[in-house]
Amino acid sequence: MKTYLFDTQSLSSLTHKYAKGRDKIRSKVLLLEKDDQICASVLSLYEMEYGVRHANDEEIKEISYRAIQFVKHSQNIFIVPLSEKGAEIFGELKEQYQQCKKLGKKALKKHNIDLIIAATAIEFEAVLVSSDGIFEEICELREDFKWEDWTQ
């Protein structure tokens, strides 16, 4: 059994008909084993909710709202809460990333959600599914972090 943690971008690609990489991600989901699990961080729901409120186009707003409802009510996607263990991993990971990239606090702050989602993947021993390049960099920092880009 494998656990896959989808980041916000991958969830959007899975649920939005106009999203980049949608067909490739859906194809890979169909190839998963029966006992494999798809998860999403509760933070992805936060980001998706903001996206609905921020959308200027009514059609995109409606598609985004339906995507959120799908994720919330899907029996195939488990929503992962934040935890104390994840917070510890996040602290370690953020420090490692800052040291490696030699980033200042302001530059580092824009990566907080990505780092929290990566920490969640580490905590749950899940493969993070994302096309965001930061995760490739995190793979170089942590042997216990697994990442796949399903849009390739």
VMD Tcl script that builds the backbone (N, CA, C; Angstrom):
set m [mol new atoms 456]
animate dup $m
set s [atomselect $m all]
$s set {name element resname resid chain x y z} {
  {N N MET 1 A 0.840 -1.186 0.000}
  {CA C MET 1 A 0.000 0.000 0.000}
  {C C MET 1 A 0.884 1.248 0.000}
  {N N LYS 2 A 0.530 2.191 -0.846}
  {CA C LYS 2 A 1.220 3.478 -0.880}
  {C C LYS 2 A 0.225 4.577 -0.549}
  {N N THR 3 A 0.750 5.607 0.075}
  {CA C THR 3 A -0.055 6.782 0.368}
  {C C THR 3 A 0.486 7.929 -0.466}
  {N N TYR 4 A -0.412 8.638 -1.130}
  {CA C TYR 4 A -0.052 9.780 -1.965}
  {C C TYR 4 A -0.727 11.018 -1.388}
  {N N LEU 5 A 0.072 12.039 -1.116}
  {CA C LEU 5 A -0.439 13.308 -0.614}
  {C C LEU 5 A -0.426 14.306 -1.769}
  {N N PHE 6 A -1.593 14.742 -2.197}
  {CA C PHE 6 A -1.702 15.710 -3.280}
  {C C PHE 6 A -1.598 17.113 -2.702}
  {N N ASP 7 A -0.764 17.950 -3.317}
  {CA C ASP 7 A -0.739 19.348 -2.901}
  {C C ASP 7 A -1.903 20.066 -3.583}
  {N N THR 8 A -2.060 21.336 -3.311}
  {CA C THR 8 A -3.195 22.102 -3.822}
  {C C THR 8 A -3.230 22.110 -5.340}
  {N N GLN 9 A -2.085 22.316 -5.940}
  {CA C GLN 9 A -2.006 22.370 -7.395}
  {C C GLN 9 A -2.439 21.038 -8.016}
  {N N SER 10 A -2.011 19.931 -7.449}
  {CA C SER 10 A -2.388 18.614 -7.973}
  {C C SER 10 A -3.866 18.330 -7.759}
  {N N LEU 11 A -4.406 18.740 -6.607}
  {CA C LEU 11 A -5.845 18.591 -6.378}
  {C C LEU 11 A -6.633 19.387 -7.409}
  {N N SER 12 A -6.186 20.599 -7.676}
  {CA C SER 12 A -6.850 21.429 -8.675}
  {C C SER 12 A -6.773 20.791 -10.052}
  {N N SER 13 A -5.615 20.245 -10.375}
  {CA C SER 13 A -5.459 19.575 -11.669}
  {C C SER 13 A -6.358 18.353 -11.772}
  {N N LEU 14 A -6.567 17.680 -10.670}
  {CA C LEU 14 A -7.419 16.500 -10.651}
  {C C LEU 14 A -8.895 16.864 -10.813}
  {N N THR 15 A -9.289 18.021 -10.288}
  {CA C THR 15 A -10.708 18.358 -10.208}
  {C C THR 15 A -11.178 19.441 -11.181}
  {N N HIS 16 A -10.282 20.233 -11.750}
  {CA C HIS 16 A -10.673 21.309 -12.674}
  {C C HIS 16 A -10.515 20.855 -14.119}
  {N N LYS 17 A -11.539 21.032 -14.904}
  {CA C LYS 17 A -11.469 20.555 -16.289}
  {C C LYS 17 A -10.496 21.341 -17.150}
  {N N TYR 18 A -10.127 22.554 -16.766}
  {CA C TYR 18 A -9.199 23.362 -17.554}
  {C C TYR 18 A -7.764 23.334 -17.012}
  {N N ALA 19 A -7.521 22.576 -15.965}
  {CA C ALA 19 A -6.222 22.619 -15.284}
  {C C ALA 19 A -5.121 21.949 -16.092}
  {N N LYS 20 A -3.939 22.539 -15.964}
  {CA C LYS 20 A -2.736 21.982 -16.594}
  {C C LYS 20 A -2.431 20.612 -15.987}
  {N N GLY 21 A -2.162 19.641 -16.833}
  {CA C GLY 21 A -1.785 18.313 -16.364}
  {C C GLY 21 A -2.935 17.424 -15.941}
  {N N ARG 22 A -4.156 17.886 -16.121}
  {CA C ARG 22 A -5.335 17.150 -15.645}
  {C C ARG 22 A -5.376 15.715 -16.176}
  {N N ASP 23 A -5.224 15.545 -17.470}
  {CA C ASP 23 A -5.342 14.214 -18.066}
  {C C ASP 23 A -4.251 13.270 -17.570}
  {N N LYS 24 A -3.041 13.784 -17.423}
  {CA C LYS 24 A -1.940 12.939 -16.952}
  {C C LYS 24 A -2.155 12.512 -15.504}
  {N N ILE 25 A -2.609 13.443 -14.676}
  {CA C ILE 25 A -2.846 13.120 -13.265}
  {C C ILE 25 A -3.989 12.118 -13.146}
  {N N ARG 26 A -5.065 12.342 -13.868}
  {CA C ARG 26 A -6.193 11.404 -13.823}
  {C C ARG 26 A -5.781 10.014 -14.298}
  {N N SER 27 A -4.947 9.953 -15.320}
  {CA C SER 27 A -4.473 8.652 -15.823}
  {C C SER 27 A -3.692 7.907 -14.752}
  {N N LYS 28 A -2.847 8.633 -14.029}
  {CA C LYS 28 A -2.048 7.988 -12.982}
  {C C LYS 28 A -2.917 7.547 -11.811}
  {N N VAL 29 A -3.947 8.315 -11.499}
  {CA C VAL 29 A -4.860 7.916 -10.427}
  {C C VAL 29 A -5.531 6.590 -10.793}
  {N N LEU 30 A -5.910 6.453 -12.036}
  {CA C LEU 30 A -6.569 5.217 -12.481}
  {C C LEU 30 A -5.645 4.002 -12.417}
  {N N LEU 31 A -4.338 4.234 -12.422}
  {CA C LEU 31 A -3.376 3.139 -12.364}
  {C C LEU 31 A -3.000 2.739 -10.933}
  {N N LEU 32 A -3.500 3.475 -9.941}
  {CA C LEU 32 A -3.170 3.159 -8.549}
  {C C LEU 32 A -3.736 1.799 -8.166}
  {N N GLU 33 A -3.058 1.151 -7.240}
  {CA C GLU 33 A -3.534 -0.120 -6.701}
  {C C GLU 33 A -4.772 0.129 -5.835}
  {N N LYS 34 A -5.561 -0.899 -5.666}
  {CA C LYS 34 A -6.817 -0.775 -4.913}
  {C C LYS 34 A -6.608 -0.280 -3.476}
  {N N ASP 35 A -5.517 -0.714 -2.847}
  {CA C ASP 35 A -5.293 -0.327 -1.454}
  {C C ASP 35 A -4.447 0.939 -1.292}
  {N N ASP 36 A -4.044 1.561 -2.407}
  {CA C ASP 36 A -3.343 2.843 -2.320}
  {C C ASP 36 A -4.305 3.920 -1.833}
  {N N GLN 37 A -3.755 4.924 -1.169}
  {CA C GLN 37 A -4.594 5.973 -0.585}
  {C C GLN 37 A -4.176 7.344 -1.098}
  {N N ILE 38 A -5.170 8.163 -1.427}
  {CA C ILE 38 A -4.926 9.561 -1.805}
  {C C ILE 38 A -5.333 10.436 -0.629}
  {N N CYS 39 A -4.429 11.340 -0.270}
  {CA C CYS 39 A -4.670 12.263 0.838}
  {C C CYS 39 A -4.446 13.696 0.368}
  {N N ALA 40 A -4.937 14.618 1.159}
  {CA C ALA 40 A -4.695 16.039 0.940}
  {C C ALA 40 A -4.591 16.708 2.301}
  {N N SER 41 A -3.701 17.659 2.415}
  {CA C SER 41 A -3.577 18.423 3.652}
  {C C SER 41 A -4.776 19.353 3.786}
  {N N VAL 42 A -5.202 19.557 4.991}
  {CA C VAL 42 A -6.268 20.519 5.241}
  {C C VAL 42 A -5.863 21.905 4.722}
  {N N LEU 43 A -4.558 22.170 4.671}
  {CA C LEU 43 A -4.091 23.454 4.141}
  {C C LEU 43 A -4.452 23.626 2.667}
  {N N SER 44 A -4.519 22.534 1.934}
  {CA C SER 44 A -4.941 22.628 0.535}
  {C C SER 44 A -6.386 23.097 0.438}
  {N N LEU 45 A -7.224 22.652 1.362}
  {CA C LEU 45 A -8.598 23.161 1.391}
  {C C LEU 45 A -8.614 24.653 1.699}
  {N N TYR 46 A -7.751 25.091 2.605}
  {CA C TYR 46 A -7.650 26.524 2.908}
  {C C TYR 46 A -7.306 27.303 1.641}
  {N N GLU 47 A -6.305 26.808 0.905}
  {CA C GLU 47 A -5.888 27.501 -0.312}
  {C C GLU 47 A -6.982 27.477 -1.372}
  {N N MET 48 A -7.673 26.369 -1.488}
  {CA C MET 48 A -8.749 26.268 -2.473}
  {C C MET 48 A -9.903 27.207 -2.121}
  {N N GLU 49 A -10.227 27.301 -0.837}
  {CA C GLU 49 A -11.293 28.218 -0.400}
  {C C GLU 49 A -10.925 29.662 -0.733}
  {N N TYR 50 A -9.673 30.012 -0.521}
  {CA C TYR 50 A -9.226 31.354 -0.885}
  {C C TYR 50 A -9.361 31.560 -2.394}
  {N N GLY 51 A -8.997 30.549 -3.168}
  {CA C GLY 51 A -9.101 30.638 -4.623}
  {C C GLY 51 A -10.515 30.922 -5.092}
  {N N VAL 52 A -11.504 30.302 -4.452}
  {CA C VAL 52 A -12.911 30.566 -4.801}
  {C C VAL 52 A -13.246 32.023 -4.521}
  {N N ARG 53 A -12.854 32.517 -3.367}
  {CA C ARG 53 A -13.187 33.900 -2.977}
  {C C ARG 53 A -12.443 34.909 -3.845}
  {N N HIS 54 A -11.288 34.509 -4.348}
  {CA C HIS 54 A -10.426 35.421 -5.102}
  {C C HIS 54 A -10.724 35.426 -6.608}
  {N N ALA 55 A -11.414 34.407 -7.085}
  {CA C ALA 55 A -11.671 34.281 -8.532}
  {C C ALA 55 A -12.582 35.401 -9.036}
  {N N ASN 56 A -12.208 35.993 -10.168}
  {CA C ASN 56 A -13.019 37.056 -10.771}
  {C C ASN 56 A -14.035 36.508 -11.763}
  {N N ASP 57 A -13.734 35.368 -12.344}
  {CA C ASP 57 A -14.584 34.752 -13.359}
  {C C ASP 57 A -15.595 33.834 -12.668}
  {N N GLU 58 A -16.883 34.038 -12.933}
  {CA C GLU 58 A -17.935 33.261 -12.270}
  {C C GLU 58 A -17.856 31.770 -12.613}
  {N N GLU 59 A -17.490 31.438 -13.855}
  {CA C GLU 59 A -17.382 30.030 -14.232}
  {C C GLU 59 A -16.249 29.355 -13.457}
  {N N ILE 60 A -15.113 30.025 -13.361}
  {CA C ILE 60 A -13.983 29.481 -12.600}
  {C C ILE 60 A -14.351 29.358 -11.124}
  {N N LYS 61 A -15.056 30.344 -10.622}
  {CA C LYS 61 A -15.493 30.311 -9.220}
  {C C LYS 61 A -16.379 29.092 -8.966}
  {N N GLU 62 A -17.313 28.832 -9.878}
  {CA C GLU 62 A -18.220 27.686 -9.731}
  {C C GLU 62 A -17.466 26.367 -9.850}
  {N N ILE 63 A -16.557 26.269 -10.804}
  {CA C ILE 63 A -15.748 25.052 -10.968}
  {C C ILE 63 A -14.912 24.819 -9.711}
  {N N SER 64 A -14.334 25.878 -9.183}
  {CA C SER 64 A -13.503 25.772 -7.974}
  {C C SER 64 A -14.337 25.344 -6.776}
  {N N TYR 65 A -15.530 25.896 -6.659}
  {CA C TYR 65 A -16.415 25.520 -5.556}
  {C C TYR 65 A -16.774 24.037 -5.649}
  {N N ARG 66 A -17.104 23.559 -6.853}
  {CA C ARG 66 A -17.433 22.140 -7.037}
  {C C ARG 66 A -16.222 21.256 -6.726}
  {N N ALA 67 A -15.025 21.738 -7.060}
  {CA C ALA 67 A -13.808 20.980 -6.760}
  {C C ALA 67 A -13.636 20.813 -5.253}
  {N N ILE 68 A -13.886 21.873 -4.508}
  {CA C ILE 68 A -13.785 21.811 -3.043}
  {C C ILE 68 A -14.791 20.816 -2.491}
  {N N GLN 69 A -16.005 20.871 -2.983}
  {CA C GLN 69 A -17.039 19.947 -2.522}
  {C C GLN 69 A -16.655 18.503 -2.829}
  {N N PHE 70 A -16.075 18.298 -4.010}
  {CA C PHE 70 A -15.629 16.948 -4.382}
  {C C PHE 70 A -14.577 16.450 -3.392}
  {N N VAL 71 A -13.589 17.282 -3.107}
  {CA C VAL 71 A -12.516 16.876 -2.194}
  {C C VAL 71 A -13.073 16.618 -0.796}
  {N N LYS 72 A -13.923 17.501 -0.307}
  {CA C LYS 72 A -14.474 17.365 1.037}
  {C C LYS 72 A -15.321 16.104 1.194}
  {N N HIS 73 A -16.046 15.748 0.157}
  {CA C HIS 73 A -17.018 14.663 0.280}
  {C C HIS 73 A -16.602 13.372 -0.407}
  {N N SER 74 A -15.426 13.366 -0.988}
  {CA C SER 74 A -14.948 12.171 -1.669}
  {C C SER 74 A -14.617 11.090 -0.654}
  {N N GLN 75 A -15.013 9.878 -0.962}
  {CA C GLN 75 A -14.639 8.747 -0.112}
  {C C GLN 75 A -13.267 8.209 -0.512}
  {N N ASN 76 A -12.686 8.796 -1.554}
  {CA C ASN 76 A -11.389 8.347 -2.046}
  {C C ASN 76 A -10.249 9.285 -1.679}
  {N N ILE 77 A -10.561 10.412 -1.059}
  {CA C ILE 77 A -9.531 11.372 -0.651}
  {C C ILE 77 A -9.674 11.618 0.847}
  {N N PHE 78 A -8.604 11.315 1.584}
  {CA C PHE 78 A -8.583 11.498 3.031}
  {C C PHE 78 A -7.936 12.851 3.342}
  {N N ILE 79 A -8.627 13.699 4.096}
  {CA C ILE 79 A -8.080 15.004 4.482}
  {C C ILE 79 A -7.229 14.825 5.738}
  {N N VAL 80 A -5.967 15.225 5.628}
  {CA C VAL 80 A -4.999 15.063 6.712}
  {C C VAL 80 A -4.936 16.352 7.529}
  {N N PRO 81 A -5.163 16.258 8.830}
  {CA C PRO 81 A -5.066 17.451 9.677}
  {C C PRO 81 A -3.611 17.785 10.001}
  {N N LEU 82 A -3.406 18.965 10.524}
  {CA C LEU 82 A -2.083 19.342 11.027}
  {C C LEU 82 A -1.887 18.689 12.394}
  {N N SER 83 A -0.625 18.448 12.751}
  {CA C SER 83 A -0.365 17.759 14.018}
  {C C SER 83 A 0.885 18.309 14.691}
  {N N GLU 84 A 1.072 17.922 15.934}
  {CA C GLU 84 A 2.262 18.322 16.670}
  {C C GLU 84 A 3.518 17.697 16.059}
  {N N LYS 85 A 3.449 16.441 15.657}
  {CA C LYS 85 A 4.593 15.771 15.029}
  {C C LYS 85 A 4.958 16.482 13.722}
  {N N GLY 86 A 3.945 16.837 12.923}
  {CA C GLY 86 A 4.192 17.565 11.687}
  {C C GLY 86 A 4.847 18.911 11.943}
  {N N ALA 87 A 4.463 19.553 13.041}
  {CA C ALA 87 A 5.056 20.847 13.400}
  {C C ALA 87 A 6.551 20.691 13.681}
  {N N GLU 88 A 6.925 19.613 14.368}
  {CA C GLU 88 A 8.346 19.360 14.636}
  {C C GLU 88 A 9.118 19.158 13.333}
  {N N ILE 89 A 8.540 18.360 12.453}
  {CA C ILE 89 A 9.199 18.100 11.166}
  {C C ILE 89 A 9.308 19.392 10.363}
  {N N PHE 90 A 8.254 20.206 10.383}
  {CA C PHE 90 A 8.268 21.488 9.692}
  {C C PHE 90 A 9.403 22.369 10.194}
  {N N GLY 91 A 9.570 22.454 11.514}
  {CA C GLY 91 A 10.646 23.271 12.082}
  {C C GLY 91 A 12.017 22.822 11.598}
  {N N GLU 92 A 12.249 21.510 11.617}
  {CA C GLU 92 A 13.518 20.962 11.129}
  {C C GLU 92 A 13.708 21.260 9.643}
  {N N LEU 93 A 12.664 20.997 8.882}
  {CA C LEU 93 A 12.729 21.152 7.429}
  {C C LEU 93 A 12.946 22.606 7.027}
  {N N LYS 94 A 12.243 23.504 7.682}
  {CA C LYS 94 A 12.385 24.925 7.356}
  {C C LYS 94 A 13.803 25.403 7.645}
  {N N GLU 95 A 14.359 24.955 8.765}
  {CA C GLU 95 A 15.736 25.323 9.106}
  {C C GLU 95 A 16.714 24.756 8.075}
  {N N GLN 96 A 16.525 23.495 7.691}
  {CA C GLN 96 A 17.390 22.876 6.674}
  {C C GLN 96 A 17.296 23.627 5.353}
  {N N TYR 97 A 16.075 23.959 4.955}
  {CA C TYR 97 A 15.871 24.648 3.682}
  {C C TYR 97 A 16.507 26.039 3.709}
  {N N GLN 98 A 16.340 26.739 4.816}
  {CA C GLN 98 A 16.926 28.077 4.938}
  {C C GLN 98 A 18.454 28.005 4.869}
  {N N GLN 99 A 19.044 27.044 5.560}
  {CA C GLN 99 A 20.504 26.902 5.548}
  {C C GLN 99 A 21.017 26.546 4.151}
  {N N CYS 100 A 20.309 25.663 3.477}
  {CA C CYS 100 A 20.733 25.219 2.145}
  {C C CYS 100 A 20.612 26.344 1.119}
  {N N LYS 101 A 19.514 27.066 1.156}
  {CA C LYS 101 A 19.241 28.110 0.177}
  {C C LYS 101 A 19.789 29.468 0.591}
  {N N LYS 102 A 20.206 29.570 1.854}
  {CA C LYS 102 A 20.713 30.837 2.392}
  {C C LYS 102 A 19.705 31.969 2.174}
  {N N LEU 103 A 18.459 31.680 2.552}
  {CA C LEU 103 A 17.373 32.640 2.378}
  {C C LEU 103 A 17.188 33.474 3.644}
  {N N GLY 104 A 16.764 34.699 3.449}
  {CA C GLY 104 A 16.374 35.538 4.576}
  {C C GLY 104 A 14.977 35.150 5.029}
  {N N LYS 105 A 14.565 35.706 6.155}
  {CA C LYS 105 A 13.253 35.348 6.719}
  {C C LYS 105 A 12.107 35.683 5.772}
  {N N LYS 106 A 12.182 36.822 5.114}
  {CA C LYS 106 A 11.094 37.237 4.221}
  {C C LYS 106 A 10.987 36.303 3.009}
  {N N ALA 107 A 12.104 35.961 2.406}
  {CA C ALA 107 A 12.110 35.055 1.252}
  {C C ALA 107 A 11.660 33.657 1.665}
  {N N LEU 108 A 12.044 33.245 2.850}
  {CA C LEU 108 A 11.683 31.921 3.341}
  {C C LEU 108 A 10.193 31.816 3.657}
  {N N LYS 109 A 9.614 32.901 4.143}
  {CA C LYS 109 A 8.219 32.898 4.570}
  {C C LYS 109 A 7.260 32.502 3.444}
  {N N LYS 110 A 7.589 32.859 2.190}
  {CA C LYS 110 A 6.670 32.549 1.087}
  {C C LYS 110 A 6.583 31.049 0.807}
  {N N HIS 111 A 7.493 30.257 1.406}
  {CA C HIS 111 A 7.487 28.807 1.204}
  {C C HIS 111 A 6.830 28.050 2.361}
  {N N ASN 112 A 6.273 28.760 3.333}
  {CA C ASN 112 A 5.740 28.101 4.531}
  {C C ASN 112 A 4.733 26.998 4.215}
  {N N ILE 113 A 3.740 27.290 3.387}
  {CA C ILE 113 A 2.707 26.276 3.123}
  {C C ILE 113 A 3.314 25.065 2.425}
  {N N ASP 114 A 4.198 25.293 1.453}
  {CA C ASP 114 A 4.855 24.169 0.785}
  {C C ASP 114 A 5.652 23.330 1.779}
  {N N LEU 115 A 6.345 23.982 2.688}
  {CA C LEU 115 A 7.147 23.262 3.682}
  {C C LEU 115 A 6.265 22.508 4.678}
  {N N ILE 116 A 5.117 23.079 5.028}
  {CA C ILE 116 A 4.184 22.375 5.920}
  {C C ILE 116 A 3.629 21.141 5.216}
  {N N ILE 117 A 3.283 21.277 3.951}
  {CA C ILE 117 A 2.765 20.133 3.196}
  {C C ILE 117 A 3.853 19.068 3.042}
  {N N ALA 118 A 5.087 19.479 2.795}
  {CA C ALA 118 A 6.199 18.514 2.714}
  {C C ALA 118 A 6.380 17.804 4.059}
  {N N ALA 119 A 6.296 18.551 5.147}
  {CA C ALA 119 A 6.426 17.950 6.481}
  {C C ALA 119 A 5.304 16.941 6.724}
  {N N THR 120 A 4.116 17.255 6.249}
  {CA C THR 120 A 2.983 16.338 6.384}
  {C C THR 120 A 3.255 15.048 5.607}
  {N N ALA 121 A 3.799 15.179 4.407}
  {CA C ALA 121 A 4.133 13.988 3.613}
  {C C ALA 121 A 5.170 13.136 4.338}
  {N N ILE 122 A 6.159 13.778 4.921}
  {CA C ILE 122 A 7.185 13.051 5.667}
  {C C ILE 122 A 6.554 12.335 6.852}
  {N N GLU 123 A 5.716 13.046 7.595}
  {CA C GLU 123 A 5.083 12.466 8.778}
  {C C GLU 123 A 4.281 11.217 8.428}
  {N N PHE 124 A 3.528 11.269 7.354}
  {CA C PHE 124 A 2.658 10.153 6.980}
  {C C PHE 124 A 3.325 9.168 6.011}
  {N N GLU 125 A 4.640 9.371 5.781}
  {CA C GLU 125 A 5.397 8.508 4.872}
  {C C GLU 125 A 4.686 8.395 3.525}
  {N N ALA 126 A 4.195 9.542 3.062}
  {CA C ALA 126 A 3.448 9.611 1.805}
  {C C ALA 126 A 4.335 10.162 0.701}
  {N N VAL 127 A 3.992 9.802 -0.515}
  {CA C VAL 127 A 4.636 10.388 -1.690}
  {C C VAL 127 A 3.869 11.663 -2.001}
  {N N LEU 128 A 4.557 12.782 -2.005}
  {CA C LEU 128 A 3.908 14.050 -2.327}
  {C C LEU 128 A 3.766 14.161 -3.842}
  {N N VAL 129 A 2.563 14.428 -4.307}
  {CA C VAL 129 A 2.295 14.592 -5.736}
  {C C VAL 129 A 2.134 16.082 -6.004}
  {N N SER 130 A 3.084 16.628 -6.770}
  {CA C SER 130 A 3.085 18.055 -7.070}
  {C C SER 130 A 3.984 18.330 -8.265}
  {N N SER 131 A 3.689 19.405 -8.969}
  {CA C SER 131 A 4.590 19.828 -10.049}
  {C C SER 131 A 5.411 21.045 -9.629}
  {N N ASP 132 A 5.351 21.405 -8.358}
  {CA C ASP 132 A 6.084 22.552 -7.833}
  {C C ASP 132 A 7.558 22.190 -7.627}
  {N N GLY 133 A 8.448 22.968 -8.216}
  {CA C GLY 133 A 9.881 22.696 -8.194}
  {C C GLY 133 A 10.533 22.713 -6.825}
  {N N ILE 134 A 9.943 23.376 -5.854}
  {CA C ILE 134 A 10.551 23.412 -4.516}
  {C C ILE 134 A 10.708 22.013 -3.946}
  {N N PHE 135 A 9.805 21.121 -4.323}
  {CA C PHE 135 A 9.843 19.788 -3.740}
  {C C PHE 135 A 11.020 18.957 -4.251}
  {N N GLU 136 A 11.480 19.257 -5.438}
  {CA C GLU 136 A 12.690 18.606 -5.937}
  {C C GLU 136 A 13.881 19.004 -5.072}
  {N N GLU 137 A 13.914 20.268 -4.670}
  {CA C GLU 137 A 14.985 20.751 -3.793}
  {C C GLU 137 A 14.914 20.081 -2.422}
  {N N ILE 138 A 13.703 19.873 -1.915}
  {CA C ILE 138 A 13.542 19.238 -0.605}
  {C C ILE 138 A 14.000 17.782 -0.655}
  {N N CYS 139 A 13.797 17.131 -1.796}
  {CA C CYS 139 A 14.286 15.749 -1.960}
  {C C CYS 139 A 15.782 15.663 -1.726}
  {N N GLU 140 A 16.496 16.701 -2.093}
  {CA C GLU 140 A 17.944 16.721 -1.913}
  {C C GLU 140 A 18.340 16.911 -0.449}
  {N N LEU 141 A 17.422 17.464 0.346}
  {CA C LEU 141 A 17.701 17.714 1.759}
  {C C LEU 141 A 17.322 16.551 2.667}
  {N N ARG 142 A 16.280 15.823 2.275}
  {CA C ARG 142 A 15.715 14.810 3.166}
  {C C ARG 142 A 15.558 13.471 2.453}
  {N N GLU 143 A 16.183 12.453 2.993}
  {CA C GLU 143 A 16.032 11.112 2.435}
  {C C GLU 143 A 14.644 10.543 2.707}
  {N N ASP 144 A 13.987 11.028 3.751}
  {CA C ASP 144 A 12.662 10.507 4.104}
  {C C ASP 144 A 11.529 11.229 3.374}
  {N N PHE 145 A 11.867 12.087 2.429}
  {CA C PHE 145 A 10.862 12.812 1.647}
  {C C PHE 145 A 10.794 12.226 0.242}
  {N N LYS 146 A 9.574 11.846 -0.157}
  {CA C LYS 146 A 9.360 11.299 -1.497}
  {C C LYS 146 A 8.421 12.221 -2.260}
  {N N TRP 147 A 8.765 12.482 -3.533}
  {CA C TRP 147 A 8.004 13.426 -4.346}
  {C C TRP 147 A 7.915 12.909 -5.772}
  {N N GLU 148 A 6.749 13.096 -6.388}
  {CA C GLU 148 A 6.562 12.738 -7.792}
  {C C GLU 148 A 5.778 13.849 -8.477}
  {N N ASP 149 A 6.175 14.152 -9.710}
  {CA C ASP 149 A 5.460 15.099 -10.544}
  {C C ASP 149 A 4.663 14.287 -11.563}
  {N N TRP 150 A 3.358 14.223 -11.384}
  {CA C TRP 150 A 2.511 13.417 -12.265}
  {C C TRP 150 A 2.095 14.152 -13.529}
  {N N THR 151 A 2.577 15.377 -13.712}
  {CA C THR 151 A 2.249 16.108 -14.948}
  {C C THR 151 A 3.288 15.861 -16.032}
  {N N GLN 152 A 4.354 15.153 -15.720}
  {CA C GLN 152 A 5.427 14.876 -16.681}
  {C C GLN 152 A 5.065 13.734 -17.605}
}
mol reanalyze $m
mol bondsrecalc $m
mol representation Tube
mol addrep $m
